[in-house]
């Protein structure tokens, strides 16, 4: 019978992995370098139970109802095999644990440590009895316990195999047979050894491309197993549950099975990728099934390794316990003989005789009954149910951790120590403030087992299921306590500058002031998941419905407590497919934000009324198992602050984690291109309240416009200007398009600028009409033009303020010839022409045109400057004779003749100044100007 390899399945990240079977063979457990533990069912249709135990998971073992996992934190965590939940810590050590072996018939667990020690722990004793076997000169690579708990064997990196007598703690055998290594991570061979499972009389260990079977009673080599087809060195040796067969695995992925009685090769196979195998386990059911894991983190299953009827136990004499030919003659108290007449076949029945002779009277009914019975025998597939997400505190680590973070935000850090300590050990809460000038650090004795914490600039709040303890930070001596009565339980708390809130298990939320005044109580239509507060606002996430197709139905409600009034608004939620809520909070300016388990950060700008994804934290991680622990969202700085956690979802306390920031960038397509980067910035700056981006936004908009123009995408350039609709940007874009001689684009931009200007005027008129003013009904005041007064030209020169153009904008906009006063004011405002309003009664109203057309018109005559040295008509101006109401005209042109159809009245000078003006004019005429060469 040949071995059959089922398709490989992804289990963990690339690196060292381990696997073991449950005692009943119904489940098998894997762990890997990603720090995850997965509990797989023998039924391949079910998804594994997943849990993260730390950055790394080196080894796993199972005994009873518990799993024992060696983590990268140098401890052995105890998990429940049913659901994978943490159930304590077996021990903590100074170096990693490389391998775990569990005794078959006792409560002993052996640990192979990197610190050159083997630890044997009796898990049944209280306190646990730990025996240390030392004397190794290298890291311990593998360990095995005799089924009778008589001997303990270990392989180490100093090339030696050692066997201890457990009772005397002395070395009874030492063999040099392994390659020398200085650490477990550098070892190419795992040197896994194994005792014969029935009575432990044999010990098998690998030696290069052979496997040696050693008799532990006489310490003689019973057999040396090898295969002519295999030249690679063996790394793992494992006995079958019956003890008759041995499987060995090489560094090249070869699988070889021997019969220990005949010493012949029973089966041989090879890994489909030819990669080393680092975990191997037989199914305890004895069905010839083997589970293995490789260095690429993949899980494989081999069936048909041996025939099921050959899984006989090897007795002490080395012969099979029963002969295959004699199995049928094995009767137990004549029970087999009594079974011959079990169906009462010899009884005489008339109905039975009729059925035998005449057949069934109703064959159709009998066929239907047979079909119904066959359908009832087929089991109905179980529909997997997605559990509701449990409540959690934002920016906190799980409760089962011994030293954990109760809260970490922009105000401070709350640490809890001694969570799993025994009675008599001290439990404390340490509070550290980010700004030490705001408040000094605090230490609280945790006598009543506070498990929840929240800190803000207003107060420090901690709570357990029945009591809330609050310390106002303004006056630290005014702390207060609030207790709840059974059957109510506190499941969540939140504090802000003005509020202290706590949620109950009956879906109600109580709101208090900083100094203990109970302000309000509200209810949410579902089990609360998490909540956070800022100033007078409270953000609560709760289950709106059961999960559907793996998706959590979570809703978010925003409350505002202003004085004695309460306002609320449902803002729903936005989570990725089959994800859970990982974090909930406010930004530094009060924008709600959430983070899902896929690593996507969503924000809810109140001006948009929708959730917008702004940061995919998973793209900033090196490994898929790495997570980002969010602490604060800095909206004004366009960043999200937190901690990068390697191989896990939560940071550790030691060493102190380093905070980092990730940019708030919406996940646009082709985000690596320059065009997309500018589009992302424009979208972010227009949506969020980012500080000091006015100048950068206009610069980025002009760069995007220039990029489209250079690529001859005039439609895209004009579309961008329509979207932005900023007069200043349109003005600069118009100049740039004129420089590139894009006439059609220039015309469109001028029409757009005119339309925007007209819309602005209509809006201004509408606003004036909506707010009448008594001054608006006064008759218009006639203005006289004078050199000492505010003429239209002087007013334009005075009011037109051209901001200094940044170098980056000047690069794209260029500088065009012409007066700056001919363009519209860059701030988008339009001046009110009072002179037109005066003459509107005498002349018909002309159609207004945009100021952008002035730069393309032919230069027209303007009012002469009375102080000009180059104008021969200097000192002559025109004005309406408001005193005598004369309508006479004095047509004056540059050559002294009538022209241009322009009429105005000559300014009348006083008699006393006439002579002086003529004398001044003669002096000005005597000036001679020559062109400089």
HUMO-V629393 format. One record per residue. N is the residue number from 0. RES is the residue in one letter. OMEGA is omega as a letter, one per 30 degrees, with the letter a starting at -180 (999 if undefined). NEAR is the number of other C-alpha atoms within 8 Angstrom. D_CENTER is the distance of its C-alpha to the mean C-alpha in Angstrom with 1 decimal. Layout:
n: (N/N)
res: (RES/RES)
omega: (OMEGA/OMEGA)
near: (NEAR/NEAR)
d_center: (D_CENTER/D_CENTER)
//
This chain:
n: (0/1/2/3/4/5/6/7/8/9/10/11/12/13/14/15/16/17/18/19/20/21/22/23/24/25/26/27/28/29/30/31/32/33/34/35/36/37/38/39/40/41/42/43/44/45/46/47/48/49/50/51/52/53/54/55/56/57/58/59/60/61/62/63/64/65/66/67/68/69/70/71/72/73/74/75/76/77/78/79/80/81/82/83/84/85/86/87/88/89/90/91/92/93/94/95/96/97/98/99/100/101/102/103/104/105/106/107/108/109/110/111/112/113/114/115/116/117/118/119/120/121/122/123/124/125/126/127/128/129/130/131/132/133/134/135/136/137/138/139/140/141/142/143/144/145/146/147/148/149/150/151/152/153/154/155/156/157/158/159/160/161/162/163/164/165/166/167/168/169/170/171/172/173/174/175/176/177/178/179/180/181/182/183/184/185/186/187/188/189/190/191/192/193/194/195/196/197/198/199/200/201/202/203/204/205/206/207/208/209/210/211/212/213/214/215/216/217/218/219/220/221/222/223/224/225/226/227/228/229/230/231/232/233/234/235/236/237/238/239/240/241/242/243/244/245/246/247/248/249/250/251/252/253/254/255/256/257/258/259/260/261/262/263/264/265/266/267/268/269/270/271/272/273/274/275/276/277/278/279/280/281/282/283/284/285/286/287/288/289/290/291/292/293/294/295/296/297/298/299/300/301/302/303/304/305/306/307/308/309/310/311/312/313/314/315/316/317/318/319/320/321/322/323/324/325/326/327/328/329/330/331/332/333/334/335/336/337/338/339/340/341/342/343/344/345/346/347/348/349/350/351/352/353/354/355/356/357/358/359/360/361/362/363/364/365/366/367/368/369/370/371/372/373/374/375/376/377/378/379/380/381/382/383/384/385/386/387/388/389/390/391/392/393/394/395/396/397/398/399/400/401/402/403/404/405/406/407/408/409/410/411/412/413/414/415/416/417/418/419/420/421/422/423/424/425/426/427/428/429/430/431/432/433/434/435/436/437/438/439/440/441/442/443/444/445/446/447/448/449/450/451/452/453/454/455/456/457/458/459/460/461/462/463/464/465/466/467/468/469/470/471/472/473/474/475/476/477/478/479/480/481/482/483/484/485/486/487/488/489/490/491/492/493/494/495/496/497/498/499/500/501/502/503/504/505/506/507/508/509/510/511/512/513/514/515/516/517/518/519/520/521/522/523/524/525/526/527/528/529/530/531/532/533/534/535/536/537/538/539/540/541/542/543/544/545/546/547/548/549/550/551/552/553/554/555/556/557/558/559/560/561/562/563/564/565/566/567/568/569/570/571/572/573/574/575/576/577/578/579/580/581/582/583/584/585/586/587/588/589/590/591/592/593/594/595/596/597/598/599/600/601/602/603/604/605/606/607/608/609/610/611/612/613/614/615/616/617/618/619/620/621/622/623/624/625/626/627/628/629/630/631/632/633/634/635/636/637/638/639/640/641/642/643/644/645/646/647/648/649/650/651/652/653/654/655/656/657/658/659/660/661/662/663/664/665/666/667/668/669/670/671/672/673/674/675/676/677/678/679/680/681/682/683/684/685/686/687/688/689/690/691/692/693/694/695/696/697/698/699/700/701/702/703/704/705/706/707/708/709/710/711/712/713/714/715/716/717/718/719/720/721/722/723/724/725/726/727/728/729/730/731/732/733/734/735/736/737/738/739/740/741/742/743/744/745/746/747/748/749/750/751/752/753/754/755/756/757/758/759/760/761/762/763/764/765/766/767/768/769/770/771/772/773/774/775/776/777/778/779/780/781/782/783/784/785/786/787/788/789/790/791/792/793/794/795/796/797/798/799/800/801/802/803/804/805/806/807/808/809/810/811/812/813/814/815/816/817/818/819/820/821/822/823/824/825/826/827/828/829/830/831/832/833/834/835/836/837/838/839/840/841/842/843/844/845/846/847/848/849/850/851/852/853/854/855/856/857/858/859/860/861/862/863/864/865/866/867/868/869/870/871/872/873/874/875/876/877/878/879/880/881/882/883/884/885/886/887/888/889/890/891/892/893/894/895/896/897/898/899/900/901/902/903/904/905/906/907/908/909/910/911/912/913/914/915/916/917/918/919/920/921/922/923/924/925/926/927/928/929/930/931/932)
res: (X/X/X/X/X/X/X/X/X/X/X/X/X/X/X/X/X/X/X/X/X/X/X/X/X/X/X/X/X/X/X/X/X/X/X/X/X/X/X/X/X/X/X/X/X/X/X/X/X/X/X/X/X/X/X/X/X/X/X/X/X/X/X/X/X/X/X/X/X/X/X/X/X/X/X/X/X/X/X/X/X/X/X/X/X/X/X/X/X/X/X/X/X/X/X/X/X/X/X/X/X/X/X/X/X/X/X/X/X/X/X/X/X/X/X/X/X/X/X/X/X/X/X/X/X/X/X/X/X/X/X/X/X/X/X/X/X/X/X/X/X/X/X/X/X/X/X/X/X/X/X/X/X/X/X/X/X/X/X/X/X/X/X/X/X/X/X/X/X/X/X/X/X/X/X/X/X/X/X/X/X/X/X/X/X/X/X/X/X/X/X/X/X/X/X/X/X/X/X/X/X/X/X/X/X/X/X/X/X/X/X/X/X/X/X/X/X/X/X/X/X/X/X/X/X/X/X/X/X/X/X/X/X/X/X/X/X/X/X/X/X/X/X/X/X/X/X/X/X/X/X/X/X/X/X/X/X/X/X/X/X/X/X/X/X/X/X/X/X/X/X/X/X/X/X/X/X/X/X/X/X/X/X/X/X/X/X/X/X/X/X/X/X/X/X/X/X/X/X/X/X/X/X/X/X/X/X/X/X/X/X/X/X/X/X/X/X/X/X/X/X/X/X/X/X/X/X/X/X/X/X/X/X/X/X/X/X/X/X/X/X/X/X/X/X/X/X/X/X/X/X/X/X/X/X/X/X/X/X/X/X/X/X/X/X/X/X/X/X/X/X/X/X/X/X/X/X/X/X/X/X/X/X/X/X/X/X/X/X/X/X/X/X/X/X/X/X/X/X/X/X/X/X/X/X/X/X/X/X/X/X/X/X/X/X/X/X/X/X/X/X/X/X/X/X/X/X/X/X/X/X/X/X/X/X/X/X/X/X/X/X/X/X/X/X/X/X/X/X/X/X/X/X/X/X/X/X/X/X/X/X/X/X/X/X/X/X/X/X/X/X/X/X/X/X/X/X/X/X/X/X/X/X/X/X/X/X/X/X/X/X/X/X/X/X/X/X/X/X/X/X/X/X/X/X/X/X/X/X/X/X/X/X/X/X/X/X/X/X/X/X/X/X/X/X/X/X/X/X/X/X/X/X/X/X/X/X/X/X/X/X/X/X/X/X/X/X/X/X/X/X/X/X/X/X/X/X/X/X/X/X/X/X/X/X/X/X/X/X/X/X/X/X/X/X/X/X/X/X/X/X/X/X/X/X/X/X/X/X/X/X/X/X/X/X/X/X/X/X/X/X/X/X/X/X/X/X/X/X/X/X/X/X/X/X/X/X/X/X/X/X/X/X/X/X/X/X/X/X/X/X/X/X/X/X/X/X/X/X/X/X/X/X/X/X/X/X/X/X/X/X/X/X/X/X/X/X/X/X/X/X/X/X/X/X/X/X/X/X/X/X/X/X/X/X/X/X/X/X/X/X/X/X/X/X/X/X/X/X/X/X/X/X/X/X/X/X/X/X/X/X/X/X/X/X/X/X/X/X/X/X/X/X/X/X/X/X/X/X/X/X/X/X/X/X/X/X/X/X/X/X/X/X/X/X/X/X/X/X/X/X/X/X/X/X/X/X/X/X/X/X/X/X/X/X/X/X/X/X/X/X/X/X/X/X/X/X/X/X/X/X/X/X/X/X/X/X/X/X/X/X/X/X/X/X/X/X/X/X/X/X/X/X/X/X/X/X/X/X/X/X/X/X/X/X/X/X/X/X/X/X/X/X/X/X/X/X/X/X/X/X/X/X/X/X/X/X/X/X/X/X/X/X/X/X/X/X/X/X/X/X/X/X/X/X/X/X/X/X/X/X/X/X/X/X/X/X/X/X/X/X/X/X/X/X/X/X/X/X/X/X/X/X/X/X/X/X/X/X/X/X/X/X/X/X/X/X/X/X/X/X/X/X/X/X/X/X/X/X/X/X/X/X/X/X/X/X/X/X/X/X/X/X/X/X/X/X/X/X/X/X/X/X/X/X/X/X/X/X/X/X/X/X)
omega: (a/l/a/l/l/a/l/l/l/l/a/l/a/a/a/l/l/a/l/l/l/a/a/l/a/a/l/a/l/l/a/a/l/l/a/l/a/l/a/l/l/l/a/a/a/l/a/l/a/l/l/a/a/a/a/l/a/a/a/l/a/l/a/a/a/l/l/a/l/a/l/l/l/l/l/a/l/a/l/a/a/a/l/a/a/a/l/a/l/l/l/a/a/a/a/l/a/a/l/l/a/l/a/a/l/a/a/l/a/a/l/a/l/a/l/l/l/a/l/a/l/a/a/a/l/f/a/a/a/l/a/l/a/a/l/l/l/a/l/a/a/a/l/a/l/a/l/l/a/a/l/a/a/l/a/a/l/l/a/l/a/l/l/l/a/a/a/a/a/l/a/l/l/a/l/a/a/l/a/l/a/l/a/a/a/a/l/l/l/l/l/a/a/l/l/a/a/a/l/a/a/l/a/l/a/l/a/a/l/l/a/l/a/l/a/l/l/a/l/l/a/a/l/a/a/l/a/a/a/l/a/l/l/a/a/l/a/l/l/a/l/l/a/a/l/l/l/l/a/l/l/l/l/l/a/a/l/l/a/l/a/a/l/l/a/a/l/a/a/l/a/l/l/l/a/l/a/l/a/a/l/l/a/l/a/a/l/a/a/l/l/l/a/a/l/l/a/a/a/l/l/l/l/l/l/l/a/a/l/a/l/a/l/l/a/l/l/l/l/a/a/l/l/l/a/a/a/a/a/l/l/l/l/a/a/l/a/a/a/a/a/a/l/a/a/l/a/a/l/a/a/l/l/a/a/a/a/a/a/l/a/a/a/l/l/l/l/l/l/l/l/l/l/l/a/a/a/a/l/a/a/l/a/a/l/a/l/l/a/l/l/l/l/l/l/l/a/a/a/l/a/l/a/l/l/l/l/l/a/l/a/a/l/l/l/a/l/a/a/a/l/l/a/l/a/l/a/l/a/a/l/a/l/l/a/l/l/a/l/a/a/l/a/l/a/a/a/l/l/a/a/a/l/a/l/l/l/a/l/a/l/a/l/a/a/a/l/a/a/l/l/a/l/l/a/a/a/a/a/a/l/a/l/a/l/g/a/l/l/l/a/l/l/l/l/l/a/a/l/a/l/a/a/l/l/l/l/l/l/a/l/l/a/a/l/l/l/a/a/l/a/a/l/a/l/l/l/l/l/l/l/a/l/a/l/a/l/a/a/l/a/l/l/a/l/l/l/l/l/a/l/l/a/l/a/l/a/l/l/l/a/a/l/a/a/l/l/a/l/a/l/l/l/l/l/a/l/a/l/l/a/a/l/a/l/l/a/l/l/l/l/a/l/l/l/a/l/l/a/l/l/l/a/l/a/l/a/a/l/l/a/l/a/a/l/a/a/l/l/l/a/a/l/l/l/l/l/a/a/l/a/l/l/a/a/l/l/a/l/a/l/a/l/a/a/l/a/a/a/l/l/a/a/f/a/a/l/l/l/a/l/a/l/a/l/a/l/l/a/a/a/a/a/a/a/l/l/l/l/l/l/l/a/a/l/a/a/a/l/a/l/l/a/a/a/l/l/l/l/l/l/l/l/l/a/l/l/l/a/l/l/l/a/l/l/l/l/l/l/l/l/a/a/l/l/a/a/l/l/l/l/l/l/l/a/l/l/l/l/l/l/a/a/l/l/l/l/a/l/l/l/l/l/a/l/l/l/l/l/l/l/l/l/l/l/l/l/l/a/a/a/l/a/a/a/a/l/l/a/a/l/a/l/a/a/l/a/a/a/l/l/l/l/l/l/l/a/a/a/l/a/l/l/a/l/a/a/l/l/l/a/a/a/l/l/l/l/a/l/a/a/a/l/l/a/l/l/a/l/a/l/a/a/a/l/a/l/a/a/a/a/a/l/a/l/l/a/l/a/l/a/l/a/a/a/l/l/a/a/a/l/l/a/l/a/a/a/l/a/a/a/l/l/a/l/l/a/l/l/l/a/a/a/l/l/l/a/a/l/a/a/l/a/l/l/l/l/a/l/l/a/l/l/a/l/a/a/a/l/a/a/a/a/a/a/a/l/l/l/a/l/l/a/a/a/a/l/l/l/a/a/a/999)
near: (7/7/11/8/8/8/6/8/7/7/10/13/10/8/9/12/18/14/16/13/14/12/9/7/11/9/11/13/13/14/16/18/16/12/16/15/14/13/13/12/11/8/5/6/4/7/7/8/9/9/9/9/12/12/13/14/19/17/15/17/11/13/10/5/8/10/13/13/13/17/18/12/8/12/14/12/16/13/13/12/10/5/6/13/8/9/9/9/9/9/7/8/7/6/8/14/15/15/14/16/11/13/12/6/7/8/10/11/12/14/13/17/16/15/10/14/14/14/12/12/11/11/10/6/7/6/4/9/9/8/7/8/9/7/6/10/8/13/16/19/17/15/18/13/15/14/15/9/12/10/11/13/12/15/16/16/17/13/12/12/14/12/12/12/12/10/5/5/8/7/9/8/9/9/7/7/8/14/8/7/11/10/10/12/4/7/9/5/9/10/13/14/17/12/14/14/13/10/9/11/10/10/13/14/12/16/11/9/11/12/15/13/13/12/12/9/5/5/8/7/9/8/8/9/11/8/8/5/4/8/6/9/12/17/13/14/16/14/15/12/11/13/13/13/11/13/12/14/13/14/14/9/13/14/12/13/13/13/12/9/7/5/9/8/10/9/12/11/8/8/10/4/5/9/11/10/13/13/11/14/11/14/13/11/7/12/11/12/12/12/13/13/15/14/13/10/15/12/12/12/12/12/11/12/14/11/10/8/5/6/12/11/10/13/9/7/5/7/8/9/8/7/7/5/5/8/8/6/5/6/8/6/4/7/8/8/6/8/7/7/8/7/5/6/6/5/5/5/6/6/6/8/8/9/9/7/6/7/7/7/5/6/7/6/7/9/8/8/8/8/8/8/8/8/7/7/6/6/5/4/4/4/4/4/5/8/5/8/7/5/9/8/12/12/13/11/10/6/8/9/9/11/10/14/13/16/15/12/10/7/11/14/14/15/12/14/10/11/12/8/9/5/4/4/7/8/13/12/12/11/11/10/12/8/8/8/5/6/8/8/9/7/8/7/8/10/7/5/8/10/9/11/14/13/17/11/8/14/16/13/15/13/14/13/7/11/11/11/11/11/13/14/10/6/7/8/6/8/10/9/8/7/7/9/7/5/4/10/11/15/11/13/18/14/18/15/12/11/15/14/12/12/13/12/11/6/12/11/12/12/12/13/11/12/9/7/7/8/9/7/8/7/7/10/8/9/10/14/12/13/16/14/15/13/8/12/10/11/13/12/12/14/15/9/7/8/11/8/6/10/10/13/10/11/12/12/12/12/11/10/10/7/4/6/6/8/7/8/7/8/10/8/8/6/9/9/6/8/12/11/10/9/10/13/13/13/12/10/8/7/11/12/12/12/13/14/9/7/11/14/13/13/12/12/12/7/4/7/8/8/10/8/11/12/13/11/12/12/6/7/11/6/7/7/9/14/16/13/12/11/12/12/11/11/13/10/7/9/12/14/13/12/13/12/12/10/14/15/11/8/11/8/9/5/5/6/9/5/8/8/8/10/8/10/9/10/9/7/5/6/8/6/7/6/8/12/10/11/9/11/11/11/8/11/11/7/8/8/9/10/6/6/8/6/7/8/11/9/10/11/12/13/10/12/12/12/9/12/11/7/6/6/9/9/6/8/13/11/8/9/13/8/6/7/9/8/11/9/12/12/11/10/12/11/12/12/13/10/9/6/6/9/8/6/10/11/8/9/12/12/8/9/13/12/8/10/11/8/8/8/9/8/8/8/8/8/8/8/7/6/6/7/6/6/5/6/6/6/4/6/5/7/6/8/11/9/7/4/7/9/9/7/7/8/9/9/8/7/6/8/7/7/4/4/6/6/6/7/11/10/7/10/10/9/6/6/4/6/6/6/9/10/10/11/11/10/6/10/7/8/4/4/7/7/8/7/9/10/8/9/7/5/6/6/5/4/4/4/6/10/10/12/9/9/9/6/6/4/4/4/4/4/7/11/8/10/6/8/7/4/8/6/8/11/9/9/11/10/11/10/9/8/4/5/7/6/5/5/8/8/10/10/9/6/5/6/8/8/8/5/5/6/8/10/12/10/10/4/6/6/6/6/8/9/8/8/9/8/8/8/8/8/8/8/8/6/6/5/4/4/4/3/2)
d_center: (48.9/46.1/42.5/40.0/36.4/33.8/31.0/28.3/24.9/21.6/20.9/19.0/18.2/21.3/23.3/25.4/25.2/27.5/28.8/31.2/32.9/33.4/37.1/37.8/36.2/34.1/30.7/29.5/26.6/24.7/22.6/21.2/20.0/16.3/17.2/17.0/20.1/21.1/24.1/25.8/28.7/31.8/31.5/29.4/28.6/26.2/22.6/22.0/20.8/17.7/16.9/15.4/18.1/17.1/16.6/19.6/21.9/25.4/27.6/28.0/31.1/32.2/35.0/35.9/33.0/30.7/28.6/28.8/25.9/26.2/23.0/22.3/23.1/26.7/26.9/27.7/25.6/27.3/25.5/27.1/27.9/27.8/24.1/22.7/22.2/23.1/26.8/27.5/28.1/31.1/31.4/30.0/31.6/31.9/30.9/28.8/30.3/30.9/32.4/33.1/36.3/37.4/41.1/42.3/45.0/44.0/41.2/40.6/37.4/37.8/35.2/35.6/34.4/33.8/36.1/39.1/39.6/39.6/38.8/40.3/39.1/40.9/38.2/40.9/42.4/41.5/40.7/39.6/42.2/40.9/43.3/42.6/44.2/44.3/46.6/44.1/44.1/40.7/37.3/37.7/36.3/37.3/39.1/41.1/43.0/46.4/46.4/49.2/47.4/50.2/48.7/45.4/44.7/42.3/41.7/40.9/40.3/43.9/45.2/46.6/46.4/47.4/48.6/49.1/51.1/48.9/51.8/53.4/50.2/52.3/51.7/54.0/53.0/51.4/51.1/49.9/48.2/44.6/43.4/42.6/39.1/37.7/34.2/32.5/29.8/32.8/34.8/35.5/37.3/35.8/39.4/38.6/41.8/42.8/45.7/47.7/46.2/49.5/51.4/49.7/53.0/51.3/48.6/47.1/45.5/44.8/47.1/46.3/46.9/48.7/48.0/50.4/51.4/52.8/55.0/54.0/57.5/59.6/56.9/58.2/56.3/56.9/55.3/53.6/51.5/50.7/50.5/52.3/49.4/46.8/47.1/43.6/43.0/41.8/38.7/38.4/41.3/41.0/43.8/43.8/44.0/47.8/48.3/50.4/47.9/45.7/42.8/42.0/39.1/39.4/37.2/37.7/36.4/39.9/40.6/44.2/45.7/49.1/51.6/52.7/56.1/57.1/54.8/54.2/51.0/50.0/47.0/45.1/42.0/39.3/35.5/34.8/32.9/35.2/32.5/33.0/32.4/31.0/31.1/34.0/35.1/38.0/37.8/39.9/41.5/43.6/42.8/42.5/38.7/36.6/32.8/31.5/28.4/28.4/27.0/24.7/22.8/24.7/26.6/30.2/33.0/36.7/39.3/43.1/43.2/46.4/48.4/47.8/51.5/51.7/49.4/52.3/52.3/54.1/56.6/58.0/60.8/58.5/59.7/57.8/58.2/59.6/61.3/60.0/63.5/64.2/61.1/62.9/65.8/63.6/64.6/63.6/66.5/67.7/64.6/64.5/68.1/67.5/64.7/67.2/68.4/65.1/65.1/68.8/69.9/73.5/73.9/76.1/74.5/76.1/72.8/71.7/74.9/74.6/71.1/72.2/75.3/74.4/70.7/68.2/69.6/66.3/64.4/61.9/60.8/60.5/58.3/56.0/55.9/55.0/52.2/50.9/51.0/49.2/46.4/46.1/45.9/42.8/39.7/37.4/33.8/31.5/28.7/25.4/24.1/20.5/20.6/19.5/16.5/18.0/18.1/16.0/16.1/13.3/12.5/14.7/15.0/16.8/20.5/21.9/21.2/24.4/23.2/20.1/18.4/19.5/17.9/16.5/16.7/18.7/21.9/21.9/20.8/22.2/22.7/24.5/26.8/28.9/26.9/28.5/31.7/35.1/37.7/39.2/36.2/34.9/31.7/30.5/27.8/27.3/26.2/25.6/25.4/23.6/26.9/29.7/32.2/30.8/31.4/32.2/30.4/31.2/31.8/32.2/33.9/31.9/35.0/33.7/30.3/27.9/24.4/22.6/22.5/21.8/23.0/23.9/26.8/28.9/28.7/27.3/26.9/26.7/27.5/28.2/29.0/32.4/32.5/30.8/31.7/31.3/32.4/32.9/32.2/35.0/37.5/36.3/39.4/38.9/36.3/36.6/35.8/35.3/35.8/35.2/37.6/37.2/35.8/33.1/30.1/27.5/24.0/22.0/23.1/22.2/24.2/24.8/27.7/29.8/28.4/27.8/26.5/26.2/25.5/27.8/27.7/30.1/27.5/29.2/27.9/30.3/30.2/32.2/33.1/32.5/36.0/36.0/37.3/35.9/35.3/34.0/32.7/30.6/29.4/26.4/27.2/24.9/23.3/21.1/17.6/16.7/18.2/18.4/21.4/22.5/26.2/27.8/24.7/22.9/19.7/19.6/17.5/19.7/20.4/22.6/23.6/23.2/20.5/21.7/21.1/18.1/16.5/16.2/18.5/17.1/18.9/18.5/21.7/22.6/25.7/28.0/30.8/33.4/36.6/37.7/36.0/32.8/30.8/27.8/25.8/23.6/20.6/19.2/15.4/13.3/10.9/10.4/13.2/13.6/10.3/10.4/9.6/7.6/9.0/11.9/14.1/16.3/16.4/19.4/21.6/20.7/18.3/16.2/12.4/9.8/6.0/5.9/5.5/5.0/1.8/5.0/6.7/10.2/13.4/16.8/19.7/22.7/24.9/23.1/22.6/19.6/15.8/14.7/11.5/11.5/8.7/6.7/5.0/5.7/9.2/9.7/9.5/12.9/12.5/10.5/10.8/9.2/6.1/5.6/7.7/8.3/12.1/13.4/13.3/16.4/17.4/20.9/19.7/17.1/14.3/11.3/12.2/10.7/11.1/10.2/10.8/12.8/13.1/11.7/9.1/11.6/13.8/17.5/20.4/22.6/22.5/21.0/17.5/17.4/15.5/14.2/13.3/11.4/13.4/13.0/13.9/14.1/13.5/17.3/19.1/20.6/18.5/20.5/23.8/25.5/26.2/22.6/21.6/24.3/23.5/19.9/21.4/24.0/21.6/19.4/22.6/24.3/21.6/20.2/22.5/22.2/25.2/28.1/27.1/30.3/32.0/29.0/28.4/32.1/32.1/29.1/30.7/33.9/32.4/30.8/34.3/36.0/33.9/34.8/38.4/38.7/37.5/40.1/37.6/39.6/38.3/34.7/35.9/37.8/35.0/32.7/35.4/35.8/32.1/32.2/35.7/36.1/39.9/39.4/37.1/39.5/42.4/40.9/39.9/43.5/44.9/42.7/43.7/47.3/47.2/45.9/48.8/46.6/49.2/47.7/44.3/46.2/48.1/44.9/43.4/46.6/46.7/43.1/43.9/47.0/45.2/42.5/45.4/47.3/44.4/44.0/47.7/47.7/44.9/46.9/50.0/48.2/47.0/50.5/52.0/49.6/50.6/54.4/56.1/59.7/60.1/59.2/62.6/64.7/66.7/65.2/66.4/68.2/67.1/69.5/68.5/69.6/68.7/67.9/65.8/62.3/63.1/60.5/60.3/60.0/57.5/55.4/55.7/54.8/51.8/50.3/47.8/46.1/43.0/42.8/40.9/38.1/38.9/35.9/37.2/40.8/39.9/39.1/41.3/44.5/47.5/50.0/53.6/54.8/54.7/51.4/53.1/53.4/49.7/47.9/46.6/43.1/41.7/42.5/45.4/48.8/52.1/54.6/58.0/60.6/63.5/62.5/62.6/66.1/67.5/65.8/68.9/71.2/69.3/67.2/63.4/61.9/58.6/55.9/54.1/50.9/51.3/49.5/52.8/54.8/53.6/55.1/58.4/61.6/62.2/64.4/66.9/65.5/67.3/69.0/68.1/71.2/70.4/69.9/72.1/71.9/72.6/76.4/75.8/73.9/74.8/75.3/72.8/72.9/72.5/73.7/76.8/75.5/78.7/81.4/79.2/80.8/79.5/81.3/79.4/79.8/78.4/77.4/75.8/75.3/78.8/80.4/80.9/79.4/76.2/72.7/73.7/72.4/74.6/74.3/76.7/77.8/77.0/80.1/80.6/82.8/86.4/86.0/83.2/84.8/86.8/84.0/81.7/84.3/84.9/81.2/81.0/83.9/82.2/79.0/81.0/82.5/79.2/78.9/75.5/75.2/72.2/70.8/71.0)
//
